[in-house]
């Protein structure tokens, strides 16, 4: 199955998992349109930066799509937060990945490229399905954190083969609370912090 087809399948599965969470009353407000509204209302990024992040992701995906070797043989995810670009997934050749990372780093406004792509075969459909379920479970669990001032919608969760990447603008106390919660969720193999830290006095 081609990478593009697998990605469409996973997006569809994400919708089904989200719907299941809503039906079971498990923090359903974090899913779909409600999540978008919550993130915009509580995001520590400016609206302009949020839009720029979306543009960066789009431009990076265009670069990836133009590279036939990577497009057909790899499974790379692209996530931008506060203009820091995280690359995760799998690819067959480190030289191809580095070439893509270098080109992505030339996108206007990108401050940093964090290359976490592993040189190994693409994840199977079953592995991708487990990652989708795990990401949803983590997002729901974050709402149980009782750290004063903590807002679960400010954390972006990316999962690849059980390795969880955490992005967001958070205080060190918030980051510690998130990691302590996520690391014990069944299925999590490793937690990688890609947070940017802000001082407590500037948290809102």
N, C-alpha and C positions, 0 to 999 in steps of 0.2 A: 504494500500500500504506500503510495507516494506521501511525502511529508505534508503537502498541502491538504490532502484528503484526511490524514490523521488529525491535523489541527482542526479541521472543520468538525470532525467527529468529537474531539475533546471539547470544543466550544459547546456543542449540543449537549454533551454529558454534563457540562457545568450548569447549564440551564436546568436539567433534570434534577441534579443534586440540590441546586438552590431551591427548586420547587418543593422537593421533599422536606427540606429544612423548614420551609414556611408552613407546610401542612402539619408538621410536628411541633410547631411553635418554638423552634430553636433559633431565637434571635433572627427571625425572618426579616426584620427591618434592615438588616445589613445587606440584603440581596437586592439586585435589580435597581429600579429607579430610586428606591429609598436610599440605597447606598450612595448613589451619585449625589443626591441632594444633601445627605449627611456629610459627605466628604467635602463638598463645596462650602458648606456652612461652617465646618470645624477645621478645615485644612489650615495648617500653619504656613503653607506656601501662599504667595499672592496669587490672585486670579490669573495674572499675566504669566507667572511661572508655570501654573498648572496647564495653561494652554500651550506654552512652549514645550512642556514635557510631552504633550500629545503630539506636537509637530515633530519633535526629535524622534519619537518612536516611529512615526510614519515614514520619515526620511530614512531612518536606519533600515526599516523593512524594505523600502524601495531599493536600497543598496544591496541588501541580501538577495532580493528577488532577481536582480540583474546578474548575480554571480551564479551561473548555472550549476557549477560543481557543488557549491554549498547548498543551493536551493534543492537539489535532487537527492543529495546524499547525507545531509545533516538535519538536525532538529534543534534549531536555535531559538530561544525566547529572548525578547528584547523588552526591557522595562526601564523607563526614565523617571527619576524622582529628584526634584530640585536640580535638574540639569546634570545629574550624575547618571550615566548610562550603564545598566547592568546587563551583561550577556550571560545566559545560562543555557544548558542543554548539552547536546552531543554533536560531534563532528568527526570526520575521518582523518583529517590532516591538520596539524598545528599551524602549518604555513598558511593554509587557506583561512583559518580562524584569525590569525594575526593580521593578515591582509584586510579582512573585513573589519576587525577592531580598529586598525589604523584609519581606514576610510570613515568609519563611524565617528572616530574622534575628531575628524575634520568638519563635522556638521556644526553649523553656526550655533553658538551659545552653549555647546556641550563643555562642561567643566572637567569631567573625568570619565574614563571608560574603565569599568571593572569587569575584566574578562574571567568568567568562571566556567567557560565552556570546557567540557571534558572530552578527551580524545578517546572515543569509544562508540560502539554502534548505537543508533537511535533507540530511545525507549520504546518498548512494545506498547500496544494498545492497553494491555492490562496494567502496565506500570503507569502509563499516563492517566488511566482511570483512577488508580489508587492515589496519584498525586492530586488530582482534582478533588477527590473526596477529602484528602488530608488537609488541603488548603482551606476548604470550606469548614472543616472541623476546627482548625486553628482560629479562623476568623470568628467563629462562634464562641470559642473558649476565651478569646481576648475580652469579651464583654463581661467576664466574671472577675476581671482584675479590679481590685478596690483601691489602687494607688490614687491618692487625692489629685484631682485634676486630670487624670488619665482619660483619653478618648480613644477607643479602639479603632475608630475610623481613620486615625492618623498613622496607622501601621499598614504597610503594603507587604503582603505575604506572597512569595514565589516558591514553589516546591518542584524539585527535580529529583526523581528517584529517591524520595524520602529525605533529601537534603533541603532544609528550609532556609531561605534567604529572607531577611527582614530589613525593610527600608522604611525611612520616615525621619521626620524632624522631632526628636524626643530628648528629654533630659536623661541623665545617666540613671536616675532612680527608675524612671519609666522603662528604660531599656532593660534594666536588671529584672524588673517585674515581668516584662514580656518574655524574656529568655527563660526565666524560672518557670513560667507557665507552659511555654511551648515545648521545652526539652523533655517533659514527662508525658506528652501526649503519645499514645500508642501509634507506632508507624514512623515516628520522627527518628531518623538515623543521626542527624547532625544539624546544628543550628549555626548559621553564618550571619553575623551582624554586619549589615551594610548601612547602619544608621548614621545620621549626622546628629551630633549632640549640640543642644542649646543650653545656655545657663538657666537655672531655675527661675531667676528673676525676670527672664524674658518669656517664660512659658505662659501661655494663655489658653 
